[in-house]
Amino acid sequence: MSVVETTPDDMLARHPETAYFWGHVAGGGRVTDQGIEIEVSDEDAARRLSAISGGGTVDHRIAERDFAHDTAVTRQADEYTVQIIDPTLAANAAAALGLPVGSDPGGYRFDALRDHRRELLRGLLEACGVVCFRESSASVGISFVHDDARLLERIRTSLDVAGFDSEEPQPSSSGGYWFGVADGDTAAFAEWVYEGAGDSGLFATSRRQKALRSVERATGLDVGSLIEPIDTDGGDS
């Protein structure tokens, strides 16, 4: 039986929950002088991130979003904002993890979380990753998209250490950058990054379902082999 670790009191402790939390912050949040804000598209993830932080507020709205690789395509989506007002935590996190604050570009130092690289990458994938099922080749596509090319390089380094290859970053139509996980590693990475998530609860329900359902389709597994059956069309998320 898996043992679920308790939430640490120190948000900078080396722990699966903090690794997942800071992955979300780096990939889809921002640090200010007053605290931390995280944007997520999954209510379960928003509630979990709030709980990890000790009770940040969660706001919900319907947002018009550009598609990651083509700004001419937009869609409406739920958006949840987790806000933690804590200037001390913000300053300490920026110093310890190299997160950008205001005009300070930071440096993204994730070495302190290396023992929980899986959870860190899971948070990053859910925050700034795109998963799709490619109908034409019956394969999984996974890419990371962000305005800061330095963050993408840190993600590529973490992927490499975990044993997964990736492509060189390139400019995206949204004005930022993106790179793809190597085609031969996408299915294995999706399975690996969500391994143990069901026990820990550290996942965005919709993103986990999409990733593992795509792997089932790509590898010819029966529906429900990796994740409970869901209604999905296999498009981009």
VEXDREN-2710 file (C-alpha; in Angstrom, 1 decimal):
% VEXDREN-2710
k/r/px/py/pz
1/MET/0.0/0.0/0.0
2/SER/1.3/3.4/-0.9
3/VAL/2.0/5.8/1.9
4/VAL/0.8/9.4/1.2
5/GLU/3.0/11.9/2.8
6/THR/1.5/14.7/4.9
7/THR/1.6/18.3/3.6
8/PRO/4.7/20.0/4.9
9/ASP/4.5/23.2/7.0
10/ASP/7.5/24.6/5.1
11/MET/6.5/25.4/1.5
12/LEU/10.2/25.2/0.5
13/ALA/10.7/21.8/2.0
14/ARG/11.8/19.0/-0.3
15/HIS/8.5/17.2/-0.7
16/PRO/6.3/15.8/-3.5
17/GLU/3.5/18.4/-2.8
18/THR/5.9/21.4/-2.8
19/ALA/7.5/20.1/-6.0
20/TYR/4.1/19.8/-7.7
21/PHE/3.1/23.3/-6.4
22/TRP/6.3/25.1/-7.5
23/GLY/6.0/23.3/-10.9
24/HIS/2.6/25.0/-11.3
25/VAL/4.0/28.3/-10.1
26/ALA/6.9/28.3/-12.6
27/GLY/4.9/27.1/-15.5
28/GLY/1.6/29.0/-15.0
29/GLY/1.9/31.4/-12.2
30/ARG/3.7/34.5/-11.1
31/VAL/5.5/35.7/-8.0
32/THR/5.0/39.3/-6.9
33/ASP/6.3/41.4/-4.0
34/GLN/3.0/40.6/-2.2
35/GLY/2.6/36.9/-2.9
36/ILE/1.9/34.2/-5.5
37/GLU/-0.8/33.7/-8.2
38/ILE/-1.3/30.5/-10.1
39/GLU/-3.6/30.1/-13.2
40/VAL/-5.0/26.6/-13.8
41/SER/-7.8/25.2/-15.9
42/ASP/-8.8/22.4/-13.6
43/GLU/-10.9/23.0/-10.4
44/ASP/-9.5/19.9/-8.6
45/ALA/-5.9/21.1/-9.2
46/ALA/-6.8/24.6/-8.0
47/ARG/-8.3/23.3/-4.8
48/ARG/-5.3/21.1/-4.2
49/LEU/-2.8/23.9/-4.8
50/SER/-4.7/26.1/-2.4
51/ALA/-4.7/23.4/0.2
52/ILE/-0.9/22.8/-0.2
53/SER/-0.3/26.5/0.3
54/GLY/-2.3/26.5/3.5
55/GLY/-5.5/28.1/2.2
56/GLY/-5.0/30.4/-0.7
57/THR/-8.1/31.9/-2.3
58/VAL/-9.6/30.4/-5.5
59/ASP/-11.4/32.5/-8.1
60/HIS/-13.2/31.1/-11.2
61/ARG/-14.0/32.7/-14.5
62/ILE/-14.6/31.8/-18.1
63/ALA/-11.7/32.9/-20.3
64/GLU/-11.2/33.2/-24.0
65/ARG/-7.9/31.4/-24.8
66/ASP/-5.6/31.3/-27.8
67/PHE/-4.6/27.9/-29.0
68/ALA/-1.0/27.3/-27.9
69/HIS/0.5/27.0/-31.4
70/ASP/-2.0/29.1/-33.4
71/THR/-3.3/32.4/-32.0
72/ALA/-5.9/32.6/-34.8
73/VAL/-7.8/29.8/-33.0
74/THR/-9.5/30.6/-29.7
75/ARG/-11.8/28.7/-27.4
76/GLN/-13.6/29.4/-24.1
77/ALA/-12.3/27.6/-21.1
78/ASP/-12.6/27.5/-17.3
79/GLU/-9.9/29.4/-15.6
80/TYR/-9.1/29.3/-11.8
81/THR/-6.8/31.7/-10.1
82/VAL/-5.1/30.6/-6.8
83/GLN/-3.9/33.6/-4.9
84/ILE/-1.6/33.4/-1.8
85/ILE/-0.9/36.7/-0.1
86/ASP/2.4/36.1/1.7
87/PRO/5.3/38.5/0.9
88/THR/7.8/36.4/3.0
89/LEU/7.0/33.2/1.1
90/ALA/7.2/35.0/-2.2
91/ALA/10.6/36.5/-1.4
92/ASN/12.0/33.2/0.0
93/ALA/10.7/31.2/-3.0
94/ALA/12.2/33.7/-5.5
95/ALA/15.6/33.5/-3.7
96/ALA/15.6/29.7/-3.3
97/LEU/14.1/28.6/-6.6
98/GLY/15.2/31.5/-8.9
99/LEU/11.6/32.4/-9.8
100/PRO/11.2/35.8/-11.6
101/VAL/9.8/38.7/-9.6
102/GLY/9.0/42.0/-11.2
103/SER/12.0/43.2/-13.3
104/ASP/14.2/40.4/-11.8
105/PRO/14.3/37.6/-14.4
106/GLY/15.3/35.0/-11.9
107/GLY/17.1/31.8/-13.0
108/TYR/14.8/28.8/-12.3
109/ARG/16.9/26.7/-9.9
110/PHE/15.1/23.4/-9.4
111/ASP/18.0/21.4/-7.9
112/ALA/16.4/21.5/-4.4
113/LEU/13.4/19.5/-5.8
114/ARG/15.4/16.9/-7.8
115/ASP/14.3/14.1/-5.4
116/HIS/10.7/14.8/-6.6
117/ARG/11.4/15.5/-10.2
118/ARG/8.3/13.5/-11.3
119/GLU/6.0/15.7/-9.3
120/LEU/7.8/18.9/-10.5
121/LEU/7.5/17.9/-14.1
122/ARG/3.8/17.0/-13.6
123/GLY/3.1/20.5/-12.3
124/LEU/5.1/22.0/-15.2
125/LEU/3.2/19.8/-17.7
126/GLU/-0.2/20.8/-16.3
127/ALA/0.8/24.4/-16.2
128/CYS/2.5/25.0/-19.6
129/GLY/2.2/21.7/-21.4
130/VAL/0.0/20.6/-24.3
131/VAL/-1.0/17.0/-24.8
132/CYS/-2.7/15.7/-28.0
133/PHE/-3.6/12.5/-29.7
134/ARG/-2.5/12.6/-33.3
135/GLU/-5.1/10.8/-35.4
136/SER/-3.0/10.6/-38.5
137/SER/-0.2/8.7/-36.8
138/ALA/-2.1/7.2/-33.8
139/SER/0.5/8.7/-31.5
140/VAL/0.8/11.0/-28.5
141/GLY/2.1/14.5/-28.9
142/ILE/3.5/16.4/-25.9
143/SER/4.9/19.9/-26.0
144/PHE/5.7/22.7/-23.5
145/VAL/4.9/26.3/-24.3
146/HIS/6.1/29.4/-22.3
147/ASP/7.1/33.0/-22.8
148/ASP/10.5/32.4/-21.1
149/ALA/12.9/30.3/-23.1
150/ARG/15.1/29.8/-20.0
151/LEU/12.3/27.9/-18.3
152/LEU/11.9/25.6/-21.3
153/GLU/15.6/24.9/-21.1
154/ARG/15.3/24.0/-17.5
155/ILE/12.4/21.7/-18.3
156/ARG/14.4/20.0/-21.1
157/THR/17.3/19.4/-18.6
158/SER/14.9/17.8/-16.1
159/LEU/13.4/15.6/-18.9
160/ASP/16.9/14.6/-20.0
161/VAL/17.9/13.6/-16.4
162/ALA/14.7/11.6/-16.2
163/GLY/15.6/9.8/-19.4
164/PHE/13.4/11.5/-22.0
165/ASP/14.6/13.2/-25.1
166/SER/13.2/16.5/-26.5
167/GLU/13.5/18.8/-29.4
168/GLU/15.2/22.2/-29.5
169/PRO/12.9/25.1/-28.5
170/GLN/11.5/27.3/-31.3
171/PRO/9.4/30.5/-31.5
172/SER/5.6/30.0/-31.2
173/SER/3.0/32.1/-33.0
174/SER/1.9/33.5/-29.6
175/GLY/5.2/35.3/-29.2
176/GLY/6.8/32.8/-26.8
177/TYR/8.6/29.5/-27.3
178/TRP/7.8/25.9/-27.4
179/PHE/9.4/22.5/-27.8
180/GLY/8.2/18.9/-28.1
181/VAL/9.0/15.8/-26.2
182/ALA/10.7/13.3/-28.7
183/ASP/8.0/11.3/-30.5
184/GLY/9.5/8.0/-29.3
185/ASP/9.3/9.1/-25.6
186/THR/5.9/10.8/-25.4
187/ALA/3.8/7.8/-24.3
188/ALA/6.4/6.6/-21.8
189/PHE/6.7/10.1/-20.4
190/ALA/3.0/10.5/-20.0
191/GLU/2.8/7.2/-18.1
192/TRP/5.8/8.0/-16.0
193/VAL/4.8/11.5/-15.0
194/TYR/1.4/10.4/-13.7
195/GLU/2.7/7.3/-12.0
196/GLY/1.5/7.3/-8.3
197/ALA/-0.7/10.3/-8.9
198/GLY/-3.8/8.4/-8.0
199/ASP/-2.5/7.7/-4.6
200/SER/-1.1/11.2/-3.9
201/GLY/-3.9/13.2/-5.4
202/LEU/-1.3/15.5/-7.0
203/PHE/-2.9/15.9/-10.4
204/ALA/-5.3/17.9/-12.5
205/THR/-8.2/15.5/-13.2
206/SER/-8.8/16.6/-16.7
207/ARG/-5.1/16.7/-17.7
208/ARG/-4.4/13.3/-16.2
209/GLN/-7.4/11.8/-18.0
210/LYS/-6.4/13.3/-21.3
211/ALA/-2.8/12.2/-21.1
212/LEU/-3.4/8.6/-20.1
213/ARG/-6.4/8.2/-22.4
214/SER/-4.2/9.3/-25.3
215/VAL/-1.6/6.7/-24.3
216/GLU/-4.3/4.0/-24.2
217/ARG/-5.4/5.0/-27.7
218/ALA/-1.8/5.3/-29.1
219/THR/-0.6/1.9/-27.7
220/GLY/-3.8/0.0/-28.4
221/LEU/-4.6/-0.7/-24.7
222/ASP/-8.2/-1.3/-23.7
223/VAL/-10.0/1.8/-22.4
224/GLY/-9.5/1.9/-18.7
225/SER/-6.2/0.1/-18.6
226/LEU/-4.4/3.2/-17.4
227/ILE/-7.3/5.5/-16.4
228/GLU/-11.0/5.1/-15.9
229/PRO/-13.1/5.6/-19.1
230/ILE/-14.0/9.2/-19.9
231/ASP/-15.7/11.1/-22.6
232/THR/-13.0/12.7/-24.8
233/ASP/-12.5/13.4/-28.5
234/GLY/-8.8/13.2/-28.3
235/GLY/-8.2/16.8/-29.3
236/ASP/-5.6/19.3/-27.9
237/SER/-5.8/20.4/-24.3
END
